[in-house]
Amino acid sequence: GWVTALVCRFQPADFVALQIDTGMMIILRLITSFFGVYGFSLMFNSPRKMAMTAGLIGMFANTLRLELIDLAHFPVGIAAFIGAFFTGCVASIVKKKIGYPRISLTVPAIVIMVPGLYMYRGIYYIGLNEIGDGSLWLTKAILIVMALPMGLVAARLCTDKNFRHCT
């Protein structure tokens, strides 16, 4: 773990800037988000049709989140909230129309939004005793991790009258 990273001089770096126009970037994000969510859904033992539905929801939700960050310059936590809210709203519609369990659609669709790179950078910098940088990355990760379930709860409050009025 840590020893290997320090001895081999592994370090987190920014992604290489791609020379792709915005339209192509959106198309590629839609495709890769679909397959990522579809794969997570299959790992959770969802039937293929349900996994396909989760993949379709997640492809739009995750691409929306990424584009809010890149194009509209939203803070990462707010973009995660909106992506999760979108996921929850669409999953509620699908539940009413098709009957798939909401949780089977929402969990794979938001797992792809979990900020693994932010967490890695935070732990990496703290391991190097760069507490300020590490704390910044971990704080961003925590905000995203908190925003995801909050977006799902907000969507459930908006779409499920029984959930709003339970005691």
DSSP file (Angstrom, degrees, kcal/mol; ACC not computed):
  #  RESIDUE AA STRUCTURE BP1 BP2  ACC     N-H-->O    O-->H-N    N-H-->O    O-->H-N    TCO  KAPPA ALPHA  PHI   PSI    X-CA   Y-CA   Z-CA
    1    1 A G     >        0   0    0      0, 0.0     4,-2.2     0, 0.0     5,-0.1   0.000 360.0 360.0 360.0 -99.1    0.0    0.0    0.0
    2    2 A W  H  >  +     0   0    0      1,-0.2     4,-2.6     2,-0.2     5,-0.2   0.901 360.0  51.4 -65.0 -43.9    1.7    3.1    1.3
    3    3 A V  H  > S+     0   0    0      1,-0.2     4,-3.4     2,-0.2     5,-0.3   0.933 111.2  47.9 -62.2 -45.9    5.2    1.8    1.2
    4    4 A T  H  > S+     0   0    0      1,-0.2     4,-2.9     2,-0.2     6,-0.3   0.924 111.8  50.4 -59.9 -44.4    4.8    0.8   -2.5
    5    5 A A  H  <>S+     0   0    0     -4,-2.2     5,-2.1     1,-0.2     4,-0.3   0.901 116.8  40.4 -61.9 -40.6    3.3    4.1   -3.4
    6    6 A L  H  <5S+     0   0    0     -4,-2.6     3,-0.3     3,-0.2    -2,-0.2   0.905 118.1  45.6 -76.5 -41.0    6.1    6.0   -1.7
    7    7 A V  H  <5S+     0   0    0     -4,-3.4    -2,-0.2    -5,-0.2    -3,-0.2   0.921 119.5  40.7 -67.5 -43.7    9.0    3.8   -2.9
    8    8 A C  T  <5S-     0   0    0     -4,-2.9    -1,-0.2    -5,-0.3    -2,-0.2   0.470 110.3-123.5 -84.1  -0.8    7.7    3.6   -6.5
    9    9 A R  T   5 +     0   0    0     -3,-0.3     2,-0.2    -4,-0.3    -3,-0.2   0.840  45.8 172.1  60.6  37.0    6.8    7.3   -6.4
   10   10 A F      < +     0   0    0     -5,-2.1    -1,-0.2    -6,-0.3    -2,-0.0  -0.555   5.0 168.3 -69.4 139.0    3.2    6.7   -7.3
   11   11 A Q        -     0   0    0     -2,-0.2     2,-0.1     2,-0.0   110,-0.1  -0.984  38.5-105.7-153.0 145.6    1.2    9.9   -7.0
   12   12 A P        -     0   0    0      0, 0.0     2,-0.3     0, 0.0   105,-0.0  -0.452  42.8-179.1 -69.3 142.9   -2.2   11.1   -8.0
   13   13 A A        -     0   0    0     -2,-0.1     3,-0.1     3,-0.0     2,-0.0  -0.931  32.5 -92.0-137.2 160.9   -2.2   13.4  -11.0
   14   14 A D        -     0   0    0     -2,-0.3     2,-0.1     1,-0.1     3,-0.1  -0.371  52.8 -95.9 -67.9 152.9   -4.8   15.3  -13.0
   15   15 A F        -     0   0    0      1,-0.1     2,-0.2    -2,-0.0    -1,-0.1  -0.400  45.4 -98.5 -66.9 148.0   -6.2   13.6  -16.0
   16   16 A V        -     0   0    0      1,-0.1     2,-0.3    -3,-0.1    -1,-0.1  -0.498  44.3-107.3 -66.3 133.2   -4.5   14.4  -19.3
   17   17 A A        -     0   0    0     -2,-0.2     2,-0.3    -3,-0.1    -1,-0.1  -0.469  34.6-138.9 -65.7 126.8   -6.6   17.0  -21.1
   18   18 A L        -     0   0    0     -2,-0.3     2,-1.4     2,-0.1    -1,-0.1  -0.687   6.2-136.8 -89.4 140.4   -8.4   15.4  -24.0
   19   19 A Q        +     0   0    0     -2,-0.3     2,-0.4     2,-0.0    -1,-0.1  -0.494  61.7 127.0 -92.9  64.3   -8.6   17.2  -27.3
   20   20 A I        -     0   0    0     -2,-1.4    -2,-0.1     2,-0.0     5,-0.0  -0.959  61.1-116.4-123.3 137.9  -12.2   16.2  -27.8
   21   21 A D     >  -     0   0    0     -2,-0.4     4,-2.3     1,-0.1     5,-0.2  -0.296  33.3-104.9 -71.7 163.9  -15.0   18.6  -28.6
   22   22 A T  H  > S+     0   0    0      1,-0.2     4,-2.4     2,-0.2     5,-0.2   0.876 117.4  53.1 -59.0 -43.9  -17.9   19.0  -26.1
   23   23 A G  H  > S+     0   0    0      1,-0.2     4,-2.1     2,-0.2    -1,-0.2   0.918 111.3  45.5 -59.3 -45.2  -20.4   17.0  -28.1
   24   24 A M  H  > S+     0   0    0      2,-0.2     4,-2.8     1,-0.2    -1,-0.2   0.887 110.5  54.8 -66.3 -38.4  -18.1   14.0  -28.5
   25   25 A M  H  X S+     0   0    0     -4,-2.3     4,-2.4     1,-0.2    -2,-0.2   0.912 108.6  48.5 -61.0 -42.7  -17.2   14.2  -24.8
   26   26 A I  H  X S+     0   0    0     -4,-2.4     4,-2.5     2,-0.2    -2,-0.2   0.924 111.6  49.4 -63.8 -44.5  -20.9   14.1  -23.8
   27   27 A I  H  X S+     0   0    0     -4,-2.1     4,-2.3     1,-0.2    -2,-0.2   0.931 112.5  47.2 -60.6 -46.1  -21.5   11.1  -26.1
   28   28 A L  H  X S+     0   0    0     -4,-2.8     4,-2.7     1,-0.2     5,-0.2   0.886 111.9  50.7 -64.6 -38.2  -18.5    9.2  -24.7
   29   29 A R  H  X S+     0   0    0     -4,-2.4     4,-2.5    -5,-0.2     5,-0.2   0.892 109.2  51.5 -65.9 -39.2  -19.6   10.0  -21.1
   30   30 A L  H  X S+     0   0    0     -4,-2.5     4,-2.2     2,-0.2    -2,-0.2   0.945 113.5  44.4 -60.6 -47.7  -23.1    8.7  -21.9
   31   31 A I  H  X S+     0   0    0     -4,-2.3     4,-2.1     2,-0.2    -2,-0.2   0.944 117.0  43.3 -63.5 -50.0  -21.7    5.4  -23.3
   32   32 A T  H  X S+     0   0    0     -4,-2.7     4,-2.2     1,-0.2    -1,-0.2   0.864 113.1  52.4 -69.0 -34.3  -19.2    4.8  -20.5
   33   33 A S  H  X S+     0   0    0     -4,-2.5     4,-2.6    -5,-0.2     5,-0.3   0.912 107.9  52.7 -65.6 -41.3  -21.6    5.8  -17.8
   34   34 A F  H  X S+     0   0    0     -4,-2.2     4,-3.0    -5,-0.2     5,-0.2   0.962 112.6  43.1 -57.3 -51.7  -24.2    3.3  -19.2
   35   35 A F  H  X S+     0   0    0     -4,-2.1     4,-2.3     1,-0.2    -1,-0.2   0.855 113.1  52.8 -67.6 -33.5  -21.7    0.4  -19.2
   36   36 A G  H  X S+     0   0    0     -4,-2.2     4,-2.2     2,-0.2    -1,-0.2   0.948 114.9  40.1 -63.6 -48.3  -20.4    1.4  -15.7
   37   37 A V  H  X S+     0   0    0     -4,-2.6     4,-2.8     2,-0.2    -2,-0.2   0.905 114.2  53.5 -68.7 -41.4  -23.8    1.4  -14.2
   38   38 A Y  H  X S+     0   0    0     -4,-3.0     4,-2.3    -5,-0.3    -1,-0.2   0.919 110.3  48.5 -57.7 -43.9  -24.9   -1.7  -16.1
   39   39 A G  H  X S+     0   0    0     -4,-2.3     4,-2.2    -5,-0.2    -2,-0.2   0.918 111.0  48.8 -64.2 -44.6  -21.9   -3.5  -14.8
   40   40 A F  H  X S+     0   0    0     -4,-2.2     4,-1.4     1,-0.2    -2,-0.2   0.919 110.9  51.9 -59.9 -42.6  -22.5   -2.4  -11.2
   41   41 A S  H  <>S+     0   0    0     -4,-2.8     5,-2.0     1,-0.2     3,-0.3   0.902 109.2  48.7 -63.3 -41.4  -26.1   -3.5  -11.5
   42   42 A L  H ><5S+     0   0    0     -4,-2.3     3,-1.9     1,-0.2    -1,-0.2   0.882 106.9  56.8 -64.6 -37.0  -25.1   -6.9  -12.8
   43   43 A M  H 3<5S+     0   0    0     -4,-2.2    -1,-0.2     1,-0.3    -2,-0.2   0.808 102.9  55.2 -63.2 -28.0  -22.6   -7.2   -9.9
   44   44 A F  T 3<5S-     0   0    0     -4,-1.4    -1,-0.3    -3,-0.3    -2,-0.2   0.218 122.9-109.9 -88.2  15.1  -25.6   -6.7   -7.6
   45   45 A N  T < 5 +     0   0    0     -3,-1.9    -3,-0.2     1,-0.2    -2,-0.1   0.770  61.2 160.1  64.2  31.4  -27.4   -9.7   -9.3
   46   46 A S      < -     0   0    0     -5,-2.0    -1,-0.2     1,-0.1    -2,-0.0  -0.576  47.9-103.8 -76.6 145.1  -30.0   -7.6  -11.1
   47   47 A P     >  -     0   0    0      0, 0.0     4,-2.7     0, 0.0     5,-0.2  -0.303  37.7-105.7 -60.9 157.5  -31.7   -9.3  -14.0
   48   48 A R  H  > S+     0   0    0      1,-0.2     4,-2.5     2,-0.2     5,-0.2   0.857 118.9  51.5 -60.0 -38.7  -30.4   -8.0  -17.3
   49   49 A K  H  > S+     0   0    0      2,-0.2     4,-2.0     1,-0.2    -1,-0.2   0.908 113.0  45.9 -65.8 -39.4  -33.5   -6.0  -18.2
   50   50 A M  H  > S+     0   0    0      2,-0.2     4,-2.7     1,-0.2    -2,-0.2   0.900 112.6  50.6 -68.0 -39.8  -33.3   -4.3  -14.8
   51   51 A A  H  X S+     0   0    0     -4,-2.7     4,-2.6     2,-0.2    -2,-0.2   0.885 109.1  52.0 -63.6 -38.4  -29.6   -3.7  -15.2
   52   52 A M  H  X S+     0   0    0     -4,-2.5     4,-2.2    -5,-0.2    -1,-0.2   0.911 110.2  48.5 -63.4 -42.6  -30.3   -2.2  -18.6
   53   53 A T  H  X S+     0   0    0     -4,-2.0     4,-2.3     2,-0.2    -2,-0.2   0.926 112.1  48.1 -64.4 -44.8  -32.8    0.2  -17.0
   54   54 A A  H  X S+     0   0    0     -4,-2.7     4,-3.1     1,-0.2     5,-0.2   0.900 110.6  53.4 -61.0 -40.1  -30.5    1.1  -14.3
   55   55 A G  H  X S+     0   0    0     -4,-2.6     4,-2.2     2,-0.2    -2,-0.2   0.891 108.3  49.1 -61.7 -40.6  -27.8    1.7  -16.9
   56   56 A L  H  X S+     0   0    0     -4,-2.2     4,-1.3     2,-0.2    -1,-0.2   0.911 114.2  45.2 -66.4 -42.3  -30.0    4.0  -18.9
   57   57 A I  H  X S+     0   0    0     -4,-2.3     4,-2.4     1,-0.2     3,-0.3   0.955 116.0  46.6 -63.7 -49.1  -30.9    6.0  -15.8
   58   58 A G  H  X S+     0   0    0     -4,-3.1     4,-2.8     1,-0.2     5,-0.4   0.817 104.6  60.4 -65.1 -32.5  -27.3    6.2  -14.6
   59   59 A M  H  X S+     0   0    0     -4,-2.2     4,-1.3    -5,-0.2    -1,-0.2   0.912 113.0  37.3 -65.0 -39.6  -26.0    7.2  -18.0
   60   60 A F  H  X S+     0   0    0     -4,-1.3     4,-2.3    -3,-0.3    -2,-0.2   0.890 118.5  49.5 -77.2 -39.2  -28.0   10.3  -18.0
   61   61 A A  H  X S+     0   0    0     -4,-2.4     4,-2.3     2,-0.2    -2,-0.2   0.936 114.6  42.9 -66.1 -46.7  -27.6   11.1  -14.3
   62   62 A N  H  X S+     0   0    0     -4,-2.8     4,-2.6     2,-0.2     5,-0.2   0.896 115.0  49.3 -69.2 -39.2  -23.9   10.7  -14.2
   63   63 A T  H  X S+     0   0    0     -4,-1.3     4,-2.6    -5,-0.4     5,-0.2   0.903 110.2  52.2 -65.7 -39.8  -23.4   12.6  -17.5
   64   64 A L  H  X S+     0   0    0     -4,-2.3     4,-2.4     2,-0.2    -2,-0.2   0.943 110.4  48.6 -57.6 -47.7  -25.6   15.3  -16.1
   65   65 A R  H  X S+     0   0    0     -4,-2.3     4,-1.6     1,-0.2    -2,-0.2   0.936 113.3  46.1 -58.6 -48.9  -23.4   15.5  -13.0
   66   66 A L  H  X S+     0   0    0     -4,-2.6     4,-2.8     1,-0.2     5,-0.2   0.886 113.3  48.7 -64.3 -39.6  -20.2   15.6  -14.9
   67   67 A E  H  X>S+     0   0    0     -4,-2.6     4,-2.7     2,-0.2     5,-1.4   0.852 106.4  56.4 -71.6 -33.3  -21.5   18.3  -17.3
   68   68 A L  H  <5S+     0   0    0     -4,-2.4     6,-2.8    -5,-0.2    -1,-0.2   0.891 113.6  42.2 -61.3 -37.4  -22.7   20.4  -14.5
   69   69 A I  H  <5S+     0   0    0     -4,-1.6     4,-0.4     4,-0.2    -2,-0.2   0.951 124.5  33.7 -72.2 -50.3  -19.2   20.4  -13.1
   70   70 A D  H  <5S+     0   0    0     -4,-2.8    -3,-0.2    -5,-0.1    -2,-0.2   0.908 131.4  25.2 -77.6 -43.7  -17.3   20.9  -16.4
   71   71 A L  T  <5S+     0   0    0     -4,-2.7    -3,-0.2    -5,-0.2    -2,-0.1   0.865 132.7  31.9 -92.6 -39.6  -19.6   23.1  -18.4
   72   72 A A  S   <S-     0   0    0     -5,-1.4    -3,-0.2    -4,-0.2    -4,-0.1   0.513  96.9-131.1 -98.6  -5.6  -21.7   25.0  -15.7
   73   73 A H        +     0   0    0     -4,-0.4    -4,-0.2    -6,-0.3    -3,-0.1   0.842  42.7 169.8  59.9  37.2  -18.9   25.0  -13.1
   74   74 A F        -     0   0    0     -6,-2.8    -1,-0.2    -9,-0.1     2,-0.1  -0.463  43.9 -97.6 -71.1 149.3  -21.2   23.8  -10.3
   75   75 A P     >  -     0   0    0      0, 0.0     4,-2.4     0, 0.0     5,-0.2  -0.421  36.0-116.0 -62.4 147.9  -19.5   22.7   -7.1
   76   76 A V  H  > S+     0   0    0      1,-0.2     4,-2.2     2,-0.2     5,-0.1   0.844 112.4  52.9 -60.3 -36.6  -19.0   19.0   -7.0
   77   77 A G  H  > S+     0   0    0      2,-0.2     4,-2.2     1,-0.2    -1,-0.2   0.910 110.7  45.9 -66.4 -42.7  -21.3   18.4   -4.0
   78   78 A I  H  > S+     0   0    0      2,-0.2     4,-2.5     1,-0.2    -2,-0.2   0.905 112.3  51.3 -67.3 -41.0  -24.2   20.3   -5.6
   79   79 A A  H  X S+     0   0    0     -4,-2.4     4,-2.5     2,-0.2    -2,-0.2   0.900 110.2  49.8 -62.2 -40.1  -23.7   18.5   -8.9
   80   80 A A  H  X S+     0   0    0     -4,-2.2     4,-2.6    -5,-0.2     5,-0.2   0.911 109.9  51.0 -64.7 -42.0  -23.7   15.1   -7.1
   81   81 A F  H  X S+     0   0    0     -4,-2.2     4,-2.9     2,-0.2    -2,-0.2   0.939 112.2  46.3 -58.7 -48.0  -27.0   16.1   -5.3
   82   82 A I  H  X S+     0   0    0     -4,-2.5     4,-2.7     2,-0.2    -2,-0.2   0.904 112.4  50.5 -64.3 -41.9  -28.6   17.0   -8.6
   83   83 A G  H  X S+     0   0    0     -4,-2.5     4,-2.1     2,-0.2    -1,-0.2   0.913 114.2  44.0 -61.8 -42.5  -27.4   13.8  -10.3
   84   84 A A  H  X S+     0   0    0     -4,-2.6     4,-2.8     2,-0.2    -2,-0.2   0.887 112.3  52.7 -69.7 -39.0  -28.7   11.7   -7.4
   85   85 A F  H  X S+     0   0    0     -4,-2.9     4,-2.5    -5,-0.2    -2,-0.2   0.933 110.4  48.0 -60.8 -46.2  -32.0   13.7   -7.3
   86   86 A F  H  X S+     0   0    0     -4,-2.7     4,-2.6     2,-0.2     5,-0.3   0.924 111.5  51.3 -58.3 -45.8  -32.4   13.1  -11.1
   87   87 A T  H  X S+     0   0    0     -4,-2.1     4,-2.6     1,-0.2    -2,-0.2   0.933 111.5  46.7 -57.4 -48.8  -31.7    9.4  -10.5
   88   88 A G  H  X S+     0   0    0     -4,-2.8     4,-1.9     2,-0.2    -1,-0.2   0.886 112.1  49.7 -63.7 -40.5  -34.3    9.1   -7.7
   89   89 A C  H  X S+     0   0    0     -4,-2.5     4,-1.8     2,-0.2    -1,-0.2   0.933 114.1  44.1 -65.1 -45.9  -37.0   11.0   -9.7
   90   90 A V  H  X S+     0   0    0     -4,-2.6     4,-2.6     1,-0.2    -2,-0.2   0.902 111.6  54.0 -66.8 -39.6  -36.5    8.8  -12.8
   91   91 A A  H  X S+     0   0    0     -4,-2.6     4,-2.5    -5,-0.3    -1,-0.2   0.865 106.7  52.7 -62.9 -34.9  -36.4    5.6  -10.7
   92   92 A S  H  X S+     0   0    0     -4,-1.9     4,-2.0     2,-0.2    -1,-0.2   0.899 109.6  48.2 -65.9 -40.5  -39.7    6.6   -9.1
   93   93 A I  H  X S+     0   0    0     -4,-1.8     4,-2.2     2,-0.2    -2,-0.2   0.932 112.8  48.1 -63.7 -45.4  -41.3    7.0  -12.5
   94   94 A V  H  X>S+     0   0    0     -4,-2.6     4,-3.5     1,-0.2     5,-1.3   0.896 108.7  54.6 -62.9 -40.4  -39.9    3.6  -13.6
   95   95 A K  H  <5S+     0   0    0     -4,-2.5     4,-0.3     3,-0.2    -1,-0.2   0.915 111.2  45.1 -58.8 -43.8  -41.1    2.0  -10.4
   96   96 A K  H  <5S+     0   0    0     -4,-2.0    -1,-0.2     1,-0.1    -2,-0.2   0.879 122.2  36.9 -67.9 -38.2  -44.6    3.2  -11.1
   97   97 A K  H  <5S+     0   0    0     -4,-2.2    -2,-0.2    -5,-0.1    -3,-0.2   0.910 136.7  13.5 -82.2 -44.8  -44.6    2.2  -14.8
   98   98 A I  T  <5S-     0   0    0     -4,-3.5    -3,-0.2    -5,-0.2    -2,-0.1   0.742  92.1-125.8-108.1 -31.5  -42.6   -1.1  -14.8
   99   99 A G      < +     0   0    0     -5,-1.3    -4,-0.2    -4,-0.3    -3,-0.1   0.463  51.1 152.0  98.8   1.5  -42.5   -2.1  -11.1
  100  100 A Y        -     0   0    0     -6,-0.5    -1,-0.3     1,-0.1    -2,-0.1  -0.401  57.9 -96.9 -63.9 142.2  -38.8   -2.5  -10.6
  101  101 A P    >>  -     0   0    0      0, 0.0     4,-0.8     0, 0.0     3,-0.5  -0.387  27.3-133.3 -61.3 134.6  -37.7   -1.8   -7.1
  102  102 A R  H >> S+     0   0    0      1,-0.2     4,-2.5     2,-0.2     3,-1.2   0.894 104.4  54.4 -56.0 -44.1  -36.4    1.8   -6.7
  103  103 A I  H 3> S+     0   0    0      1,-0.3     4,-2.0     2,-0.2    -1,-0.2   0.829 101.3  58.8 -64.2 -31.9  -33.3    0.7   -4.8
  104  104 A S  H <4 S+     0   0    0     -3,-0.5    -1,-0.3     1,-0.2    -2,-0.2   0.704 114.4  38.0 -70.5 -18.4  -32.3   -1.7   -7.5
  105  105 A L  H <X S+     0   0    0     -3,-1.2     4,-0.9    -4,-0.8    -2,-0.2   0.791 118.4  45.7 -97.3 -36.5  -32.2    1.2   -9.9
  106  106 A T  H  X S+     0   0    0     -4,-2.5     4,-1.7     2,-0.2     5,-0.3   0.891 104.1  58.0 -80.1 -39.4  -30.8    4.0   -7.7
  107  107 A V  H >X S+     0   0    0     -4,-2.0     4,-2.1     1,-0.2     3,-0.6   0.953 110.5  41.2 -61.5 -52.0  -27.9    2.2   -6.0
  108  108 A P  H 3> S+     0   0    0      0, 0.0     4,-1.0     0, 0.0    -1,-0.2   0.877 113.7  56.0 -62.1 -32.8  -26.0    1.2   -9.2
  109  109 A A  H 3< S+     0   0    0     -4,-0.9    -2,-0.2     1,-0.2    -3,-0.1   0.778 115.7  35.3 -71.8 -25.4  -26.7    4.6  -10.7
  110  110 A I  H X< S+     0   0    0     -4,-1.7     3,-1.4    -3,-0.6     4,-0.4   0.657 100.8  74.1-101.6 -16.7  -25.2    6.5   -7.8
  111  111 A V  H >< S+     0   0    0     -4,-2.1     3,-1.5     1,-0.3    -2,-0.2   0.880  92.2  59.2 -59.5 -35.1  -22.3    4.1   -7.0
  112  112 A I  T 3< S+     0   0    0     -4,-1.0    -1,-0.3     1,-0.3    -2,-0.1   0.707 100.1  58.1 -66.2 -17.6  -20.6    5.3  -10.2
  113  113 A M  T <  S+     0   0    0     -3,-1.4    -1,-0.3     2,-0.1    -2,-0.2   0.493  74.4 118.4 -90.3  -4.4  -20.7    8.8   -8.6
  114  114 A V  S <  S-     0   0    0     -3,-1.5     2,-1.9    -4,-0.4     3,-0.2  -0.462  71.4-124.5 -66.4 131.0  -18.7    7.9   -5.5
  115  115 A P     >  +     0   0    0      0, 0.0     4,-2.1     0, 0.0     5,-0.2  -0.445  45.9 158.3 -85.0  71.5  -15.5   10.0   -5.5
  116  116 A G  H  > S+     0   0    0     -2,-1.9     4,-2.7     1,-0.2     5,-0.2   0.880  74.2  52.7 -60.0 -41.0  -12.8    7.3   -5.3
  117  117 A L  H  > S+     0   0    0     -3,-0.2     4,-2.7     2,-0.2    -1,-0.2   0.896 108.5  50.5 -64.3 -39.8  -10.1    9.6   -6.8
  118  118 A Y  H  > S+     0   0    0      2,-0.2     4,-2.3     1,-0.2    -1,-0.2   0.916 112.0  47.6 -63.3 -42.4  -10.9   12.3   -4.2
  119  119 A M  H  X S+     0   0    0     -4,-2.1     4,-2.5     2,-0.2     5,-0.3   0.923 111.9  50.0 -64.4 -43.7  -10.6    9.8   -1.4
  120  120 A Y  H  X S+     0   0    0     -4,-2.7     4,-2.9     1,-0.2    -2,-0.2   0.938 111.3  48.2 -59.8 -47.6   -7.4    8.4   -2.8
  121  121 A R  H  X S+     0   0    0     -4,-2.7     4,-2.7     1,-0.2     5,-0.3   0.908 110.8  52.1 -61.4 -41.6   -5.9   11.9   -3.1
  122  122 A G  H  X S+     0   0    0     -4,-2.3     4,-2.0     1,-0.2    -1,-0.2   0.939 114.1  41.1 -60.0 -48.7   -7.0   12.8    0.4
  123  123 A I  H  X S+     0   0    0     -4,-2.5     4,-2.5     2,-0.2    -2,-0.2   0.892 113.9  54.6 -67.1 -39.7   -5.4    9.7    2.0
  124  124 A Y  H  X S+     0   0    0     -4,-2.9     4,-1.2    -5,-0.3    -2,-0.2   0.952 111.0  43.5 -58.4 -51.6   -2.3   10.0   -0.2
  125  125 A Y  H  <>S+     0   0    0     -4,-2.7     5,-3.1     1,-0.2    -1,-0.2   0.871 113.0  51.4 -66.8 -36.6   -1.6   13.6    0.9
  126  126 A I  H ><5S+     0   0    0     -4,-2.0     3,-1.8    -5,-0.3    -1,-0.2   0.903 106.4  55.9 -65.1 -38.8   -2.3   12.9    4.5
  127  127 A G  H 3<5S+     0   0    0     -4,-2.5    -1,-0.2     1,-0.3    -2,-0.2   0.800 107.1  49.4 -61.1 -28.3    0.2   10.0    4.2
  128  128 A L  T 3<5S-     0   0    0     -4,-1.2    -1,-0.3    -3,-0.2    -2,-0.2   0.349 121.1-112.7 -89.4   5.4    2.7   12.5    3.0
  129  129 A N  T < 5S+     0   0    0     -3,-1.8     2,-1.1     1,-0.2    -3,-0.2   0.716  77.4 134.4  67.6  23.0    1.9   14.7    6.0
  130  130 A E     >< +     0   0    0     -5,-3.1     4,-2.6     1,-0.2     5,-0.2  -0.668  26.5 169.9 -96.5  75.2    0.4   17.3    3.7
  131  131 A I  H  >  +     0   0    0     -2,-1.1     4,-3.0     1,-0.2     5,-0.2   0.840  66.9  55.3 -63.2 -38.9   -2.6   17.7    5.9
  132  132 A G  H  > S+     0   0    0      2,-0.2     4,-2.0     1,-0.2    -1,-0.2   0.945 113.1  40.7 -60.7 -49.8   -4.0   20.8    4.2
  133  133 A D  H  > S+     0   0    0      2,-0.2     4,-2.2     1,-0.2     5,-0.2   0.922 117.2  49.4 -64.7 -44.1   -4.2   19.2    0.8
  134  134 A G  H  X S+     0   0    0     -4,-2.6     4,-2.5     1,-0.2     5,-0.2   0.908 110.7  49.6 -62.1 -42.7   -5.4   15.9    2.2
  135  135 A S  H  X S+     0   0    0     -4,-3.0     4,-2.5    -5,-0.2    -1,-0.2   0.884 108.8  53.2 -64.8 -38.6   -8.1   17.5    4.2
  136  136 A L  H  X S+     0   0    0     -4,-2.0     4,-2.2    -5,-0.2    -2,-0.2   0.944 112.1  43.9 -61.5 -48.5   -9.3   19.5    1.2
  137  137 A W  H  X S+     0   0    0     -4,-2.2     4,-2.2     1,-0.2    -2,-0.2   0.903 115.2  48.3 -65.4 -41.1   -9.7   16.4   -0.9
  138  138 A L  H  X S+     0   0    0     -4,-2.5     4,-2.8     2,-0.2    -1,-0.2   0.878 109.6  53.1 -67.8 -36.0  -11.3   14.4    1.9
  139  139 A T  H  X S+     0   0    0     -4,-2.5     4,-2.4     2,-0.2    -2,-0.2   0.924 109.5  48.3 -63.8 -43.5  -13.7   17.2    2.6
  140  140 A K  H  X S+     0   0    0     -4,-2.2     4,-2.0     2,-0.2    -2,-0.2   0.917 112.5  49.5 -60.6 -42.9  -14.8   17.3   -1.1
  141  141 A A  H  X S+     0   0    0     -4,-2.2     4,-2.8     1,-0.2    -2,-0.2   0.922 110.6  49.5 -62.7 -44.2  -15.2   13.5   -1.0
  142  142 A I  H  X S+     0   0    0     -4,-2.8     4,-2.4     1,-0.2     5,-0.2   0.905 108.8  53.0 -63.0 -41.3  -17.3   13.7    2.1
  143  143 A L  H  X S+     0   0    0     -4,-2.4     4,-2.1     2,-0.2    -1,-0.2   0.910 112.3  44.9 -60.5 -41.7  -19.5   16.4    0.6
  144  144 A I  H  X S+     0   0    0     -4,-2.0     4,-1.9     2,-0.2    -2,-0.2   0.936 112.0  51.2 -67.0 -45.7  -20.1   14.3   -2.4
  145  145 A V  H  < S+     0   0    0     -4,-2.8    -2,-0.2     1,-0.2    -1,-0.2   0.850 114.4  44.6 -62.2 -34.1  -20.8   11.1   -0.3
  146  146 A M  H  X S+     0   0    0     -4,-2.4     4,-1.4    -5,-0.2    -1,-0.2   0.855 110.1  55.4 -75.1 -35.8  -23.3   13.1    1.8
  147  147 A A  H  X S+     0   0    0     -4,-2.1     4,-2.4    -5,-0.2    -2,-0.2   0.823  97.8  64.1 -68.5 -31.7  -24.9   14.7   -1.3
  148  148 A L  H  X S+     0   0    0     -4,-1.9     4,-1.7     1,-0.2    -1,-0.2   0.964 108.6  35.9 -62.5 -55.8  -25.7   11.4   -3.0
  149  149 A P  H  > S+     0   0    0      0, 0.0     4,-2.7     0, 0.0    -1,-0.2   0.851 115.1  58.0 -67.4 -29.7  -28.2   10.0   -0.4
  150  150 A M  H  X S+     0   0    0     -4,-1.4     4,-2.5     2,-0.2    -2,-0.2   0.898 105.7  49.8 -64.4 -38.4  -29.5   13.5    0.2
  151  151 A G  H  X S+     0   0    0     -4,-2.4     4,-2.1     2,-0.2    -1,-0.2   0.896 111.4  48.5 -64.7 -40.4  -30.4   13.7   -3.5
  152  152 A L  H  X S+     0   0    0     -4,-1.7     4,-2.3     2,-0.2    -2,-0.2   0.911 112.2  48.4 -66.2 -41.5  -32.2   10.4   -3.3
  153  153 A V  H  X S+     0   0    0     -4,-2.7     4,-2.6     2,-0.2    -2,-0.2   0.920 110.8  50.9 -64.4 -43.3  -34.1   11.4   -0.2
  154  154 A A  H  X S+     0   0    0     -4,-2.5     4,-1.8     1,-0.2    -1,-0.2   0.910 111.0  48.9 -60.7 -41.6  -35.1   14.7   -1.7
  155  155 A A  H  X S+     0   0    0     -4,-2.1     4,-1.7     1,-0.2    -1,-0.2   0.906 111.0  49.9 -64.0 -41.4  -36.4   12.8   -4.8
  156  156 A R  H  X S+     0   0    0     -4,-2.3     4,-2.0     1,-0.2     8,-0.2   0.896 108.7  52.4 -65.5 -39.4  -38.3   10.4   -2.7
  157  157 A L  H  < S+     0   0    0     -4,-2.6    -1,-0.2     1,-0.2    -2,-0.2   0.873 113.4  44.9 -61.6 -37.0  -39.9   13.3   -0.8
  158  158 A C  H  < S+     0   0    0     -4,-1.8    -1,-0.2    -5,-0.2    -2,-0.2   0.755 123.3  33.0 -78.5 -25.1  -41.0   14.8   -4.0
  159  159 A T  H  < S+     0   0    0     -4,-1.7     2,-0.5     1,-0.2    -2,-0.2   0.549 109.3  60.9-112.6  -9.1  -42.3   11.6   -5.7
  160  160 A D     X  -     0   0    0     -4,-2.0     4,-1.7    -5,-0.2     3,-0.2  -0.888  51.2-173.4-129.8 102.5  -43.7    9.5   -2.8
  161  161 A K  H  > S+     0   0    0     -2,-0.5     4,-1.5     1,-0.2    -1,-0.2   0.869  88.8  54.5 -61.8 -38.5  -46.6   10.9   -0.8
  162  162 A N  H  > S+     0   0    0      1,-0.2     4,-0.5     2,-0.2    -1,-0.2   0.872 106.5  51.7 -64.4 -36.8  -46.5    8.0    1.7
  163  163 A F  H >4 S+     0   0    0     -7,-0.2     3,-0.6     1,-0.2    -1,-0.2   0.883 108.4  52.1 -66.5 -38.4  -42.8    8.6    2.3
  164  164 A R  H 3< S+     0   0    0     -4,-1.7    -1,-0.2    -8,-0.2    -2,-0.2   0.843 115.6  39.9 -65.2 -33.9  -43.5   12.3    3.1
  165  165 A H  H 3< S+     0   0    0     -4,-1.5    -1,-0.2     2,-0.0    -2,-0.2   0.319  83.6 118.1-105.6   8.2  -46.2   11.5    5.6
  166  166 A C    <<        0   0    0     -3,-0.6    -3,-0.0    -4,-0.5    -4,-0.0  -0.441 360.0 360.0 -74.5 152.8  -44.8    8.5    7.5
  167  167 A T              0   0    0     -2,-0.1    -1,-0.1     0, 0.0    -4,-0.0   0.445 360.0 360.0 -96.0 360.0  -44.2    9.0   11.2
